[in-house]
Amino acid sequence: MTAATILAGKLRSARTRRALDLALCLLPWALVAAAWAWRMQGLVIALAVAAAVGIAVIVVAWRSARRLDHAWLARRLNATRSDMDDSADLLFVSGESLNGLQRLQQARLRERIETTSGPELGPAWSARRLLLSALAALLALIAIGLWPRAQSGARDLEALSPAPQVAALPGQPRLIEQGLRIDPPAYTRLPPRSEPTLEGRVPENARLRWNLRFEPQPSAVELVFHDDQRLALARQSDGRWSAERVLTKPALYRIVASGAPEAQTRRLYRLDVSADRAPLLRVLEPDRGLSLMSAGQRSWPLEFEASDDYGLAANAQLRITLAQGSGENITFREQRLSLRGTGTTTQKRYAQRLDLASLGFASGDDLIVQLSVDDNRSPKLQTALSPSLILRWPADLGSEATGLDGMVKTTLPAYFRSQRQIIIDAEALIAQRRKLDEARFIERSDAIGVDQRLLRLRYGQFLGEESEGAPQLPTNDRDEPEPHDEPGQAHDQHAPAEKGQAANSAPEQHDEHAHTPKPAAPSFGEEGPVLEQFGHTHDHAEAATLLDPDTRKLLKAALDEMWQSELHLRQGHPQQALPYAYKALGFIKKVQQATRIYLARVGPELPPIDESRRLSGERAGLARRGERLAAANATDPLLESLWRDLEQSTRTTEPPPIDYTGLQRWLREHESRVPDPLAFAAAFDALRNEPECRRCRAELRRLLWPLLTRPPASVSRRGQGDAVDQRYFEALQQEARR
């Protein structure tokens, strides 16, 4: 034999040994998988699993054996035979690509291969690994054998269990076996199951199948539900009585067989329904409903989390609304995005990063988003909506504006922060002190101080204080010239300087309460002359007559504390401003609780008297004196009469009759008012079957009490008193007659 033939045979032998070794290690686990499938799902599934696992083992063993190639064989020859001179790789190289010395060495190696057999080159058998794998598989098979077998297949699910023994006379049909198969809706992915007791809790819209066996056989069998609905059972070829129904709400029922004993017919079975809950949706990012646009922000990250009891739809809808404009000129543009969640079927996360530039988001706009998620309920889906999230890009309030819109922007702030919000902002700023540099910290503290100032001015209006630092309305295009200036020079030469000086001195005048000694000439559109012409101004705190003196005192104290809080906030010391802010909040709360309000004294403005109707005798529109108040009717007279009958039955030996038909009709019409309709129906049915049962009456009264209408409050009549009180009252009456 040539060297090439010998080497090829050695390589095939090594591959065969490797494949057999790996297959022997994996085949016990294929047997374990088949045994588990047979235990859980039956023989057919077990055979399919065994075939699939066997094919997988063969593929894995073959791929592992193919890894043994010529390079591996050369390494094995160099490791096991010293006569290869570490040159075994020359055996698998063509002679044309070798030089003379290499061809000579190749010929020597081939001669040695042909003359000397050498040791076995295949991998050794892993006996230890085979033993451990076999032992582990054996333990798994024992565990599978001891595991309780799950019900599989329609035959196992419809297996009947023995029914409770009921005393019956000879010839009476007696229930001997029973079974209830429950097939949940397909979208719930719940497996079918069987209840041997004919009652339990089932999913909403589940299909129920009753299987009953009687001995001897009755002529007819039906199920009678608490709402008087009836379901007839059909007799099968094997002697069973079967019927199906889709259950949408809880129910009580009894089995009525012709000629059956009364104890068996009266027994009630209860079926509760587990409603399919709507999905739960939670916002993960952002952490607030209203977010303000930050400097340099180009995108808006959004993240939601949804969960459902049975499963969520594959996609969710993100509604994006862009509100642009101001005042009455506001336009809305809406679009929808489909988001695909990540996670399991019952819990998913939805993430989206909105590109603000592509949406056309600009200054003064609002971007509103809302996510809607559906579940997989059939036939009608349930939808959950997230809270609306708003991203606001505040408009530049300092920009130039004209007309009414400009007057509103320059004279009125957008909103006033409350004193509590100022405290919250100050505490949040103190908590972030280490993360902010000095300039940024002072800037944010100053911004909170500005909010404190606006709030102080707002409450100061109730004391008649002047508006400090109020900007002028930009309705006059040019200033009036001074008397000593020439027309046309005052505005051109002095207007810029005066405007800059006014802008720089406004805060100082506000802080020092300085007033200009000589007011400027009134111009068209300014609020001061308008108030002086059409209203009155509160120049002094004593002129305010809205609040009583005690309330004004509390409000003045609150303003003093706001002054101190504003002072420290504007200086960049929020920790020193907090005590004053808390005191101001306490005074404001006391002011809000004030009850006395003084209004200005004005004469009554009564409508004029119509003299034409006097002495005319017309009685149109006048109430009739003979009409009397009618007694109010009871909301539920049936319940009140039933309550009185049940109360009398506990005192007398002969209980009064009860309107069972009317009560059953009322229960069907007002089922939503009853916390547990099935318990009410069961107590009602027990009393109807045993009218003399006092325990049944007490139970029905207990369930009936929360349904009664609460009587209105009334003044109770005073008692007549004892004999001494009666003599005293009679003496008073005799004294009054004299």
TORMI-424359 format. One record per residue (C-alpha): x, y, z; residue number from 1; residue in one letter. Coordinates in steps of 0.001 Angstrom, whole numbers, plus 500000, padded with zeros to 6 digits. Last residue first. Layout:
! TORMI-424359
      px      py      pz   nr  rest
       X       Y       Z  NUM     a
...
***
This chain:
! TORMI-424359
      px      py      pz   nr  rest
  394655  581721  583944  738     r
  395069  579393  580964  737     r
  398898  579651  580983  736     a
  399117  578481  584581  735     e
  397087  575403  583701  734     q
  399495  574610  580859  733     q
  402516  575001  583120  732     l
  400970  572724  585751  731     a
  400340  570081  583082  730     e
  403995  570242  581990  729     f
  405208  569726  585589  728     y
  402840  566829  586155  727     r
  404132  565129  582982  726     q
  407781  565643  583967  725     d
  407161  563988  587333  724     v
  405437  561044  585648  723     a
  408370  560372  583268  722     d
  409368  562167  580095  721     g
  407318  562782  576970  720     q
  410280  562121  574657  719     g
  411436  564696  572148  718     r
  410637  563928  568534  717     r
  413649  563159  566366  716     s
  414843  565786  563926  715     v
  415481  564323  560500  714     s
  418439  563126  558381  713     a
  417432  561449  555155  712     p
  417112  557649  555040  711     p
  419989  555723  553424  710     r
  418679  553780  550466  709     t
  418988  550037  550965  708     l
  421603  548108  548972  707     l
  424154  547825  551811  706     p
  421514  546054  554019  705     w
  420438  543407  551495  704     l
  423488  541166  551863  703     l
  423074  540974  555634  702     r
  419304  540563  555279  701     r
  419866  537619  552927  700     l
  422203  535969  555441  699     e
  419721  536463  558290  698     a
  416941  534968  556185  697     r
  419083  531912  555319  696     c
  419950  531416  558998  695     r
  416250  531551  559880  694     r
  415439  528666  557509  693     c
  411644  528266  557416  692     e
  411364  529236  553723  691     p
  413863  526498  552707  690     e
  414130  526322  548888  689     n
  413253  530007  548453  688     r
  415657  530950  551228  687     l
  418496  529031  549584  686     a
  417733  530650  546215  685     d
  417924  534173  547672  684     f
  421157  533372  549446  683     a
  422640  531970  546201  682     a
  421389  534947  544165  681     a
  422979  537414  546595  680     f
  426239  535435  546579  679     a
  426169  535419  542778  678     l
  425469  539146  542545  677     p
  428543  540067  544624  676     d
  428845  543873  544957  675     p
  425222  544449  543872  674     v
  424601  547708  542048  673     r
  425708  546301  538655  672     s
  423048  543568  538826  671     e
  420251  546113  538913  670     h
  417905  544801  536190  669     e
  418609  541089  536731  668     r
  418417  541457  540512  667     l
  415117  543365  540272  666     w
  413592  540533  538224  665     r
  414711  537978  540818  664     q
  413212  540092  543570  663     l
  409931  540435  541689  662     g
  409700  536666  541163  661     t
  410629  535869  544772  660     y
  407922  538124  546239  659     d
  408230  536964  549865  658     i
  405408  535538  552008  657     p
  405223  536610  555671  656     p
  407042  534490  558260  655     p
  404889  532514  560706  654     e
  406722  532198  564036  653     t
  407067  535926  564427  652     t
  410018  538101  565419  651     r
  412658  537004  562840  650     t
  410029  536919  560089  649     s
  409125  540524  560823  648     q
  412618  541725  559902  647     e
  412606  539669  556702  646     l
  409258  541185  555715  645     d
  410481  544709  556497  644     r
  413654  544209  554413  643     w
  411596  542775  551542  642     l
  409309  545807  551641  641     s
  412319  548121  551539  640     e
  413914  546177  548688  639     l
  410733  546263  546611  638     l
  410159  549965  547289  637     p
  413514  550810  545673  636     d
  413811  554599  545210  635     t
  411120  555342  547769  634     a
  408622  557949  546692  633     n
  408895  561468  548043  632     a
  405865  562800  549834  631     a
  404064  565547  547989  630     a
  404329  569118  549249  629     l
  401036  570890  549203  628     r
  399230  572904  546550  627     e
  396281  574891  547862  626     g
  398162  578179  547933  625     r
  398729  578175  544230  624     r
  401972  579829  543118  623     a
  401772  583123  541232  622     l
  402975  583312  537615  621     g
  399757  584730  536233  620     a
  397537  586075  539003  619     r
  396261  589187  537223  618     e
  393928  591254  539448  617     g
  395011  594589  537917  616     s
  395498  596436  541207  615     l
  399187  597042  540398  614     r
  400396  595524  537137  613     r
  401058  598871  535360  612     s
  403193  600193  538225  611     e
  406199  598047  537269  610     d
  408650  598740  540074  609     i
  412151  599736  539030  608     p
  414977  597205  539547  607     p
  416967  597668  542764  606     l
  420448  599176  542783  605     e
  421311  599211  546489  604     p
  423628  602114  547500  603     g
  427339  601525  547696  602     v
  429633  600777  550631  601     r
  432884  599271  549379  600     a
  433304  595649  550305  599     l
  434770  594251  553478  598     y
  435783  590559  553509  597     i
  435641  588434  556643  596     r
  436477  584726  556410  595     t
  440286  584573  556396  594     a
  441628  581079  555583  593     q
  443553  582246  552517  592     q
  445252  584889  554670  591     v
  446396  582215  557114  590     k
  447872  580197  554257  589     k
  449639  583307  552988  588     i
  451161  583902  556461  587     f
  452561  580363  556527  586     g
  453983  580679  553022  585     l
  455719  583924  553968  584     a
  457288  582191  556959  583     k
  458537  579378  554724  582     y
  460032  581880  552279  581     a
  461748  583741  555138  580     y
  463364  580549  556402  579     p
  464337  579536  552811  578     l
  466155  582762  551883  577     a
  469372  581947  553751  576     q
  469756  578636  551875  575     q
  468977  580449  548616  574     p
  472042  582721  548939  573     h
  472788  584053  545427  572     g
  472280  587765  546106  571     q
  468948  587829  544268  570     r
  467791  584918  546417  569     l
  468846  586645  549625  568     h
  466893  589826  548869  567     l
  463863  587992  547447  566     e
  463474  586018  550666  565     s
  463772  589193  552742  564     q
  461148  591013  550687  563     w
  458920  587915  550694  562     m
  459012  587990  554504  561     e
  457827  591604  554468  560     d
  455089  590719  551983  559     l
  453836  587956  554274  558     a
  453721  590397  557207  557     a
  451659  592820  555113  556     k
  449290  589962  554219  555     l
  448821  589109  557889  554     l
  448103  592720  558758  553     k
  445699  593088  555861  552     r
  443827  590019  557127  551     t
  443547  591524  560598  550     d
  442440  594931  559251  549     p
  439646  593541  557027  548     d
  440331  593163  553333  547     l
  439004  594969  550254  546     l
  439174  598548  551540  545     t
  442571  599534  550160  544     a
  443137  603266  550829  543     a
  445304  602565  553893  542     e
  447936  600945  551676  541     a
  448451  604206  549880  540     h
  448533  605101  546189  539     d
  445622  602804  545320  538     h
  444655  604117  541898  537     t
  441209  605104  540625  536     h
  439431  604473  537359  535     g
  438765  605885  533873  534     f
  441030  608934  533642  533     q
  443672  608130  536258  532     e
  443786  604510  535125  531     l
  444285  605569  531471  530     v
  446879  608157  532466  529     p
  448952  605450  534184  528     g
  448459  602659  531597  527     e
  450303  604433  528786  526     e
  448621  604212  525377  525     g
  448902  607882  524270  524     f
  451436  609870  526163  523     s
  451371  611508  529569  522     p
  454150  613997  530195  521     a
  456779  612569  532453  520     a
  456293  612629  536168  519     p
  458304  615098  538216  518     k
  460060  613988  541373  517     p
  460672  610530  540022  516     t
  460030  607961  542717  515     h
  462541  605940  544682  514     a
  461405  602816  546464  513     h
  465052  601795  546981  512     e
  464816  598327  545372  511     d
  462539  599341  542524  510     h
  464452  602545  541770  509     q
  467630  600527  541597  508     e
  466040  597960  539301  507     p
  464821  600668  536904  506     a
  468083  602608  536815  505     s
  469761  600747  533988  504     n
  466754  600617  531697  503     a
  465899  604227  532361  502     a
  469445  605318  531581  501     q
  469425  603367  528336  500     g
  466122  604853  527294  499     k
  467196  608360  528236  498     e
  470421  608030  526296  497     a
  468657  606760  523205  496     p
  465982  609450  523355  495     a
  468291  612385  523961  494     h
  469554  613505  520592  493     q
  466981  612420  518071  492     d
  464017  612588  520382  491     h
  464662  616016  521768  490     a
  465882  617571  518517  489     q
  462742  617501  516338  488     g
  460949  620233  518221  487     p
  463403  622474  519959  486     e
  464012  621792  523563  485     d
  462980  624003  526494  484     h
  459429  622627  526642  483     p
  460651  619033  526473  482     e
  459831  617102  523348  481     p
  457160  614381  523495  480     e
  458647  610944  522879  479     d
  458276  609102  519573  478     r
  456513  605969  518328  477     d
  454024  605739  521169  476     n
  452380  602320  521595  475     t
  455284  600466  523269  474     p
  453508  600171  526638  473     l
  455804  601128  529457  472     q
  457434  598534  531673  471     p
  456332  598176  535302  470     a
  459284  598673  537628  469     g
  457168  598698  540698  468     e
  453382  598551  540517  467     s
  452097  600692  543360  466     e
  450828  599163  546570  465     e
  447097  599133  547299  464     g
  447202  596330  549821  463     l
  445607  593753  547485  462     f
  448067  594792  544756  461     q
  450904  593719  547026  460     g
  449925  590087  546555  459     y
  450888  590260  542877  458     r
  453924  592412  543558  457     l
  455248  589794  545976  456     r
  454643  587030  543431  455     l
  456579  588925  540781  454     l
  459435  589524  543246  453     r
  459601  585853  544249  452     q
  459758  584886  540563  451     d
  462666  587339  540133  450     v
  464364  585744  543141  449     g
  464027  582341  541496  448     i
  465842  583744  538463  447     a
  468526  585222  540739  446     d
  469127  581810  542289  445     s
  469467  580327  538802  444     r
  472049  582935  537823  443     e
  473940  582613  541124  442     i
  474284  578851  540636  441     f
  475357  579223  536997  440     r
  478074  581706  537926  439     a
  479376  579618  540827  438     e
  479577  576321  538962  437     d
  476850  573758  539329  436     l
  477078  570088  540437  435     k
  477913  570834  544063  434     r
  474932  573150  544520  433     r
  472381  570733  543044  432     q
  470611  570099  546387  431     a
  470520  573858  547049  430     i
  468848  574415  543663  429     l
  466207  571788  544440  428     a
  465504  573474  547782  427     e
  465107  576844  546047  426     a
  462815  575417  543373  425     d
  460590  573743  545989  424     i
  460403  576952  548045  423     i
  459469  578956  544941  422     i
  456830  576362  544111  421     q
  455303  576747  547587  420     r
  455159  580505  547122  419     q
  453210  580047  543895  418     s
  454629  580872  540517  417     r
  452922  583597  538580  416     f
  452022  583122  534937  415     y
  452825  584492  531477  414     a
  453758  587909  532868  413     p
  451595  590890  531916  412     l
  452703  594329  530689  411     t
  455189  593668  527929  410     t
  453652  590542  526410  409     k
  450069  591780  526593  408     v
  450932  595096  524960  407     m
  452837  593324  522190  406     g
  449864  591126  521344  405     d
  447576  594180  521302  404     l
  449569  595897  518585  403     g
  453262  595536  518016  402     t
  456001  593267  519235  401     a
  459749  593522  519676  400     e
  461405  590533  521341  399     s
  461920  590461  525094  398     g
  459384  587698  525700  397     l
  461306  585276  523453  396     d
  458831  582404  523086  395     a
  459156  579360  525287  394     p
  459876  576077  523448  393     w
  457549  573629  525132  392     r
  457784  569832  525079  391     l
  454499  568338  526253  390     i
  453762  564742  527242  389     l
  450132  563625  527174  388     s
  449497  560807  529614  387     p
  449635  557313  528090  386     s
  446646  555717  526431  385     l
  445609  552075  526854  384     a
  443546  550248  524251  383     t
  441509  547061  524530  382     q
  440896  545050  521364  381     l
  437507  543616  520452  380     k
  437159  540038  519127  379     p
  439543  539096  520625  378     s
  442020  540598  523057  377     r
  445558  540996  521706  376     n
  446376  544180  523643  375     d
  446564  547652  522189  374     d
  448982  550472  523041  373     v
  448475  554223  522533  372     s
  451320  556706  523050  371     l
  450791  560451  523404  370     q
  452987  563316  522182  369     v
  452572  567093  522356  368     i
  455123  569518  520857  367     l
  454397  573132  521768  366     d
  455698  576054  519704  365     d
  456959  579514  520778  364     g
  460372  579060  519163  363     s
  460441  576398  516470  362     a
  459651  572697  515936  361     f
  459392  571908  512230  360     g
  459157  568148  512794  359     l
  462419  567532  510931  358     s
  464212  569986  513240  357     a
  462883  568368  516407  356     l
  464145  564871  515587  355     d
  462169  562623  517914  354     l
  463988  559816  519713  353     r
  461778  556752  520180  352     q
  461694  553938  522730  351     a
  458925  551410  523375  350     y
  459357  548785  526056  349     r
  457395  545568  526220  348     k
  455775  543295  528772  347     q
  453299  540486  528048  346     t
  454815  539191  524821  345     t
  458367  539640  526016  344     t
  460729  542493  525302  343     g
  461173  545120  522611  342     t
  458408  547272  521210  341     g
  457750  548289  517642  340     r
  456649  551897  517257  339     l
  454303  553139  514524  338     s
  454362  556907  514148  337     l
  451379  559206  513826  336     r
  451050  562798  512606  335     q
  449212  565901  513755  334     e
  449526  569557  512829  333     r
  447704  572148  514896  332     f
  447351  575844  514137  331     t
  446954  578703  516594  330     i
  445947  582222  515471  329     n
  443604  583028  518367  328     e
  446477  583992  520653  327     g
  449695  582346  519610  326     s
  451094  580258  516769  325     g
  452144  576650  516425  324     q
  450881  573452  518071  323     a
  452633  570275  516858  322     l
  450810  567032  517647  321     t
  452562  563660  517632  320     i
  450553  560478  518143  319     r
  452686  557416  518853  318     l
  450947  554177  517854  317     q
  452075  550812  519208  316     a
  453134  547701  517314  315     n
  453212  543961  518027  314     a
  450034  543917  520086  313     a
  450352  543063  523743  312     l
  449764  539792  525576  311     g
  447756  537947  528201  310     y
  448017  539944  531456  309     d
  449298  543120  529878  308     d
  452372  545320  530281  307     s
  453607  548557  528730  306     a
  456798  550567  529250  305     e
  457482  553918  527585  304     f
  460585  555810  526470  303     e
  460892  559167  524728  302     l
  464053  561068  523783  301     p
  463600  564608  522393  300     w
  466122  565742  519803  299     s
  468072  568863  518870  298     r
  468643  570506  522241  297     q
  471239  573287  522054  296     g
  469744  575285  524903  295     a
  466972  573453  526686  294     s
  463351  573230  525581  293     m
  461018  573036  528542  292     l
  459380  569800  529621  291     s
  455779  569445  530796  290     l
  454538  565998  531854  289     g
  457551  565077  533907  288     r
  460043  562184  534074  287     d
  460768  562130  530358  286     p
  461284  559210  529989  285     e
  459867  556154  531737  284     l
  456164  556700  531050  283     v
  453959  553810  532166  282     r
  451206  551939  530316  281     l
  449081  549158  531778  280     l
  447121  547159  529219  279     p
  443390  546567  529789  278     a
  442383  543679  532022  277     r
  440796  540525  530640  276     d
  438136  539584  533155  275     a
  438525  536439  535223  274     s
  435039  534892  535336  273     v
  433560  533011  538283  272     d
  431481  529845  537883  271     l
  429384  528670  540843  270     r
  427509  525378  541155  269     y
  424221  525167  543067  268     l
  422678  522014  544555  267     r
  418891  522026  544451  266     r
  418563  519325  541801  265     t
  420746  516819  543638  264     q
  418879  517242  546920  263     a
  415557  516939  545074  262     e
  416326  513507  543654  261     p
  416318  513180  539830  260     a
  413088  512397  537958  259     g
  413986  514495  534944  258     s
  417447  515924  535390  257     a
  418038  519513  536531  256     v
  421670  520436  537100  255     i
  422051  523791  538851  254     r
  423598  527075  537804  253     y
  425240  530179  539178  252     l
  426989  532511  536752  251     a
  429841  534948  536351  250     p
  430015  536773  532996  249     k
  431009  535976  529401  248     t
  430815  532185  529427  247     l
  430718  530496  526012  246     v
  428495  527398  526192  245     r
  428756  523711  525418  244     e
  426599  520681  526268  243     a
  427147  516996  527005  242     s
  425233  514053  528511  241     w
  427256  510844  528410  240     r
  425856  507418  527509  239     g
  428612  506415  525069  238     d
  426525  507432  522046  237     s
  426028  510942  523369  236     q
  422954  512446  525087  235     r
  422442  516157  524515  234     a
  422307  518680  527375  233     l
  419777  521537  527355  232     a
  420913  524976  528496  231     l
  418411  527129  530362  230     r
  418441  530818  531203  229     q
  416451  531750  534305  228     d
  419018  534408  535422  227     d
  420395  532023  538084  226     h
  421209  529388  535480  225     f
  419292  526155  534804  224     v
  421354  523377  533188  223     l
  419370  520711  531391  222     e
  418892  516941  531376  221     v
  416140  514894  529703  220     a
  414857  511282  529756  219     s
  417057  510247  532635  218     p
  419579  507355  532420  217     q
  419828  505147  535489  216     p
  422500  506015  536443  215     e
  423676  509353  535194  214     f
  426836  510515  533381  213     r
  427761  514155  532871  212     l
  430118  515990  530519  211     n
  429883  519814  530503  210     w
  431849  521794  527920  209     r
  432862  525359  528596  208     l
  434209  527837  526025  207     r
  436078  530749  527564  206     a
  434844  534282  526817  205     n
  436475  535660  530012  204     e
  438910  533294  531645  203     p
  437580  530629  534049  202     v
  437289  530422  537829  201     r
  435811  527243  539328  200     g
  432815  524954  539153  199     e
  431861  521528  537773  198     l
  433942  519773  540485  197     t
  436220  517734  538190  196     p
  437630  520796  536442  195     e
  439425  520067  533173  194     s
  442055  522142  531418  193     r
  442813  523676  528059  192     p
  446168  525440  527751  191     p
  446393  529240  528031  190     l
  447641  531163  525002  189     r
  445257  534029  525946  188     t
  444615  534810  522255  187     y
  443093  531358  521655  186     a
  440245  531894  524100  185     p
  440277  529494  527070  184     p
  438923  525951  526575  183     d
  437505  524675  529883  182     i
  436298  521069  530179  181     r
  433914  520284  533017  180     l
  433560  516678  534195  179     g
  431041  514578  536064  178     q
  430379  510984  537006  177     e
  427648  509282  539148  176     i
  424736  511722  538908  175     l
  421646  509836  540084  174     r
  418540  509191  538031  173     p
  415730  507962  540362  172     q
  414661  504337  539817  171     g
  415217  503267  543417  170     p
  415217  506289  545689  169     l
  418174  508591  545848  168     a
  420682  509735  548476  167     a
  423428  511718  546779  166     v
  427043  510538  546441  165     q
  429451  513159  545226  164     p
  430418  512724  541546  163     a
  433285  510493  540412  162     p
  435580  512089  537852  161     s
  435092  512089  534097  160     l
  437844  512248  531517  159     a
  437148  515008  529019  158     e
  440585  516515  529279  157     l
  442265  513129  528862  156     d
  440281  512368  525701  155     r
  440759  515815  524252  154     a
  444510  515551  524350  153     g
  446942  516099  527129  152     s
  446543  516059  530886  151     q
  449906  516467  532552  150     a
  451657  513465  534063  149     r
  452983  513919  537541  148     p
  456813  513698  537549  147     w
  458153  510383  538917  146     l
  459060  509051  535478  145     g
  460587  512340  534465  144     i
  462764  512314  537586  143     a
  463929  508758  536819  142     i
  464751  509744  533248  141     l
  466785  512731  534474  140     a
  468747  510486  536840  139     l
  469532  508133  533953  138     l
  470642  511023  531763  137     a
  473065  512177  534460  136     a
  474481  508657  534818  135     l
  474907  508235  531052  134     a
  476646  511599  530672  133     s
  479013  510862  533556  132     l
  479919  507450  532105  131     l
  480517  508778  528605  130     l
  482731  511578  529939  129     r
  484817  509132  531916  128     r
  485187  506755  528986  127     a
  486492  509440  526637  126     s
  487742  507063  523864  125     w
  491138  508165  522583  124     a
  491446  510300  519479  123     p
  492609  508479  516315  122     g
  496359  508176  515453  121     l
  496965  504541  516391  120     e
  500694  503836  516760  119     p
  503160  503176  513919  118     g
  502729  500937  510864  117     s
  506337  500977  509709  116     t
  507376  500101  506113  115     t
  504933  502240  504153  114     e
  505065  505243  506540  113     i
  508908  505070  506649  112     r
  509100  505052  502843  111     e
  506738  508019  502668  110     r
  508914  509948  505115  109     l
  512105  509239  503120  108     r
  510489  510368  499854  107     a
  509328  513627  501461  106     q
  512850  514298  502804  105     q
  514307  513922  499274  104     l
  511593  516171  497861  103     r
  512410  518803  500508  102     q
  516135  518705  499625  101     l
  515429  519077  495909  100     g
  513020  521974  496203   99     n
  509278  521585  496713   98     l
  506361  523047  494711   97     s
  506345  520201  492172   96     e
  506323  517578  494889   95     g
  502739  518346  495975   94     s
  502319  518825  499725   93     v
  500479  516386  502011   92     f
  503498  514295  503082   91     l
  505596  517464  503616   90     l
  503407  518261  506680   89     d
  505000  515310  508428   88     a
  508274  517196  508804   87     s
  508744  517118  512561   86     d
  511523  514518  511988   85     d
  508818  511969  511036   84     m
  510879  509236  512693   83     d
  509807  510554  516130   82     s
  506293  509333  515701   81     r
  503399  510318  518020   80     t
  503590  514152  518065   79     a
  504800  514697  514477   78     n
  502214  512238  513194   77     l
  499432  513919  515241   76     r
  500342  517365  513924   75     r
  500296  516093  510344   74     a
  496908  514472  510903   73     l
  495466  517715  512280   72     w
  496738  519623  509250   71     a
  495331  516930  506958   70     h
  491815  517328  508404   69     d
  489948  516385  511612   68     l
  487305  519173  511789   67     r
  485018  517015  509717   66     r
  484450  514778  512765   65     a
  482864  517644  514735   64     s
  480575  518479  511826   63     r
  479483  514840  511576   62     w
  478827  514540  515312   61     a
  476737  517745  515368   60     v
  474698  516659  512344   59     v
  474067  513191  513774   58     i
  473011  514630  517145   57     v
  470593  517081  515462   56     a
  469031  514265  513433   55     i
  468493  512278  516632   54     g
  466982  515330  518382   53     v
  464453  515815  515575   52     a
  463541  512143  515414   51     a
  463142  511854  519186   50     a
  461025  515026  519304   49     v
  458701  513675  516602   48     a
  458418  510331  518367   47     l
  457616  512070  521666   46     a
  454992  514282  520031   45     i
  453179  511206  518777   44     v
  453531  509343  522082   43     l
  451932  511933  524341   42     g
  452311  515590  525323   41     q
  453859  515797  528803   40     m
  455239  512334  529534   39     r
  455985  511552  525877   38     w
  457740  514893  525450   37     a
  459809  514267  528607   36     w
  460752  510764  527416   35     a
  461801  512076  523998   34     a
  464008  514756  525578   33     a
  465623  512182  527907   32     v
  466311  509805  524990   31     l
  468011  512609  523134   30     a
  469986  513191  526305   29     w
  471216  509588  526242   28     p
  472270  510073  522575   27     l
  474631  512961  523301   26     l
  477668  511214  524799   25     c
  477424  508212  522437   24     l
  477200  510589  519491   23     a
  480378  512435  520548   22     l
  482414  509235  520806   21     d
  480998  507817  517604   20     l
  481862  510957  515639   19     a
  485456  511120  516987   18     r
  486055  507407  516303   17     r
  484785  507709  512765   16     t
  486957  510747  512094   15     r
  490075  509000  513395   14     a
  489416  505917  511251   13     s
  488900  508027  508162   12     r
  492203  509873  508795   11     l
  494119  506598  509295   10     k
  492718  505230  506045    9     g
  493755  508356  504149    8     a
  497267  508133  505627    7     l
  497663  504494  504513    6     i
  496419  505260  501012    5     t
  498802  508208  500645    4     a
  501737  506134  501919    3     a
  501205  503475  499256    2     t
  500000  500000  500000    1     m
***
